[in-house]
Amino acid sequence: MNTEAFFKITYGLYIVSSGNGSKKSGYIANTAFQVTAEPPQIAIACNKDNYTSGLIQESKAFSISILKQEASPEIIGKFGYKTGKVINKFEGTTFLTGITGTPIVTDESIAWFECKVVNKFDVGSHIIYVGEIIENDLLEADGEPLTYDYYRNEKKGKAPKNAPTYIKPENEKTESKTFSTKDLGPKYQCMVCDHIYDPAEGDPDGGIAPGTPFEDIPDDWICPVCGAEKADFEIME
């Protein structure tokens, strides 16, 4: 099976949220699509292991926030690579409370929808929730939505392990070449999202010039994909 073919299916990137009162969470989704116009309905696919899935079943509601193309690694890391069982993802995040009590993320979003669940389908590892749209808003009329293709090819991002599109690499850690004293040093891998820091490439968008050894990166540098700290990287052996 050629796994590259799966990446030719088009997706957006969204934050799906749910909850009520102090109990709320959300996750990064790339599966959200309109299924009917009258009434307007949207379907999402949510991994059963996601804390948010249980909140959707309890509240019978969810929201979808469409991320802008320039969405930061911090917000993607917070909602995509961390669990709401451990942290409050909405602390420091700008959001609205919808008609149903569902939190709606407005940070780095260009539009949002609030939905009440009208149907659900068990498809194995995931549950497909169908929601009827009861409210929505457009935050940035000229904003470009973040697509999964752009996230993967331009931001070098990877799908979280609970995403429907996640494909386990044949080798979670690829071998790095042997470096001599004249080399820039070994590559380092993020233990949160598997992003690899290559000294030869650096991180120009993060202010790290090509040719910068990992040891010379400032301690406050963060992973360009998920926002993890430098301390969350390990040397590739």
C-alpha positions in Angstrom: 0.0 0.0 0.0 1.3 3.4 -1.0 0.7 5.6 2.1 1.6 8.8 0.1 -1.7 8.5 -1.7 -3.6 9.2 1.5 -1.9 12.6 1.7 -3.5 13.6 -1.6 -7.0 13.6 0.0 -7.7 17.2 0.9 -8.3 18.3 4.5 -8.5 21.5 6.6 -7.3 21.9 10.2 -9.7 22.8 12.9 -10.1 22.9 16.7 -13.1 20.9 17.8 -14.3 21.7 21.3 -17.0 20.5 23.7 -17.9 20.7 27.4 -20.0 22.7 29.8 -19.0 25.0 32.6 -15.6 24.1 34.1 -15.5 20.8 32.3 -14.3 21.5 28.8 -11.6 20.5 26.2 -10.8 20.5 22.6 -8.5 18.8 20.0 -7.0 19.5 16.6 -9.1 17.8 13.8 -8.6 17.5 10.1 -11.9 15.7 9.4 -14.9 18.0 9.4 -17.3 18.3 6.4 -20.7 19.6 5.6 -23.1 16.8 4.9 -26.4 18.6 4.3 -27.6 22.2 3.5 -31.2 21.9 4.8 -30.9 21.7 7.7 -27.2 22.6 7.7 -25.2 19.7 9.2 -21.5 19.1 9.7 -19.8 15.8 10.5 -16.6 15.2 12.5 -14.5 12.2 13.3 -13.2 11.9 16.8 -10.9 9.2 18.3 -12.6 7.3 21.1 -9.5 7.9 23.3 -9.9 11.7 23.0 -11.1 13.3 26.3 -13.2 15.6 24.1 -15.2 12.6 22.7 -16.6 11.9 26.1 -17.6 15.5 26.6 -19.4 15.5 23.2 -21.4 12.5 24.3 -22.2 14.1 27.6 -23.2 17.6 26.3 -24.6 16.4 22.9 -22.9 19.5 21.4 -19.5 20.6 19.9 -17.9 23.5 18.1 -15.6 23.7 15.2 -13.1 26.6 14.8 -11.4 27.0 11.5 -7.7 27.7 12.0 -6.0 30.5 10.0 -3.0 29.6 7.8 -0.6 31.4 10.1 -1.8 29.5 13.2 1.1 29.2 15.7 2.8 26.0 16.8 1.8 26.9 20.4 -2.0 26.6 19.7 -1.5 23.5 17.6 0.7 21.9 20.3 -1.7 22.8 23.0 -4.8 21.3 21.3 -3.1 18.7 19.2 -0.4 17.1 21.3 -1.6 17.5 24.9 -4.6 16.0 26.7 -7.4 17.8 28.4 -7.3 15.2 31.2 -4.1 16.8 32.4 -4.1 20.5 31.4 -6.7 23.2 31.0 -6.4 23.9 27.2 -8.5 27.0 27.6 -6.3 28.7 30.1 -4.7 31.6 28.1 -7.0 30.9 25.1 -9.6 33.3 23.9 -12.9 31.7 23.5 -16.7 32.2 23.5 -19.4 30.2 25.3 -22.1 29.1 22.9 -25.8 28.7 23.3 -25.3 25.1 24.3 -22.6 26.0 26.8 -19.9 24.7 24.4 -16.6 26.6 24.4 -15.7 28.1 21.0 -12.1 28.9 20.3 -11.6 32.3 18.5 -7.9 32.5 18.9 -6.1 32.2 15.5 -9.4 31.2 13.9 -11.2 32.7 10.9 -14.7 31.2 11.4 -16.6 29.0 13.8 -19.7 26.8 14.0 -21.6 25.6 17.0 -23.5 22.3 16.6 -25.9 20.1 18.5 -25.4 16.3 17.9 -28.2 14.7 15.9 -26.5 11.4 15.0 -23.4 9.3 15.6 -21.7 6.3 14.0 -19.2 4.0 15.5 -16.4 3.3 13.0 -13.9 1.4 15.1 -11.2 3.6 16.5 -13.3 6.8 15.9 -16.9 8.0 16.3 -18.4 10.1 13.5 -20.6 12.8 15.1 -23.2 14.6 12.9 -24.1 18.0 14.2 -26.8 20.4 13.2 -25.4 24.0 13.0 -27.3 26.2 15.4 -24.9 29.3 15.3 -21.8 30.4 13.5 -19.7 33.5 12.7 -17.1 34.7 10.3 -14.2 36.3 12.1 -11.9 37.1 9.2 -13.5 37.5 5.8 -10.2 37.6 4.0 -8.4 35.0 6.1 -6.8 31.9 4.5 -7.7 28.6 6.2 -4.9 26.3 7.3 -5.0 23.1 5.2 -3.5 19.8 6.2 -1.4 19.9 3.0 0.1 23.3 4.0 0.6 22.2 7.6 2.4 19.1 6.4 4.5 20.5 3.6 5.1 24.1 4.6 5.1 23.8 8.4 6.5 20.3 8.3 3.8 19.2 10.7 2.7 15.6 11.4 -0.7 14.3 12.4 -1.3 13.6 16.1 -1.5 9.9 16.9 -5.3 10.1 17.5 -6.0 11.7 14.1 -7.9 9.7 11.5 -5.0 10.4 9.0 -2.2 9.3 11.4 0.0 6.7 9.7 2.6 5.1 12.0 6.1 5.5 10.4 7.9 2.3 9.6 10.6 3.5 12.0 9.6 5.9 14.7 13.2 7.1 14.9 15.2 7.0 11.7 18.9 6.6 11.9 21.1 9.7 11.8 24.4 9.6 10.1 27.6 9.5 12.1 29.0 13.0 12.5 32.7 13.8 12.8 34.1 16.8 14.8 33.9 18.9 11.6 30.1 18.2 11.3 27.4 20.4 12.9 26.4 17.7 15.3 23.6 15.1 15.4 19.9 15.6 14.7 17.4 15.9 17.6 13.8 14.6 17.7 10.9 16.1 19.5 9.4 13.6 21.9 6.0 15.2 21.6 5.3 15.3 17.9 8.4 13.5 16.3 9.6 16.6 14.5 13.3 16.4 13.7 15.7 19.3 14.1 18.4 19.1 11.5 21.4 21.5 12.2 22.0 21.8 8.5 18.5 23.2 7.9 18.1 25.1 11.2 14.7 26.8 11.8 14.8 30.0 9.9 11.1 30.8 10.7 12.1 30.5 14.4 15.2 32.7 14.1 17.6 29.7 13.9 20.0 30.0 11.0 20.9 26.9 8.9 24.2 25.4 10.3 23.3 26.0 13.9 24.1 23.0 16.2 21.3 22.0 18.5 23.4 22.9 21.6 23.7 26.5 20.4 19.9 27.0 20.1 18.6 29.4 22.8 16.9 27.6 25.7 13.6 29.4 25.1 13.4 28.1 21.5 10.3 25.9 20.9 9.4 23.2 18.4 8.1 24.8 15.2 5.5 22.1 14.8 3.9 21.5 18.3 5.4 24.3 20.5 7.2 21.8 22.8 10.3 23.1 24.7 13.9 22.5 23.7 14.1 20.1 26.7 11.6 17.9 25.0 14.1 17.0 22.3 16.3 13.9 22.4 19.4 13.1 20.4 18.9 10.7 17.5 21.2 7.7 17.9 
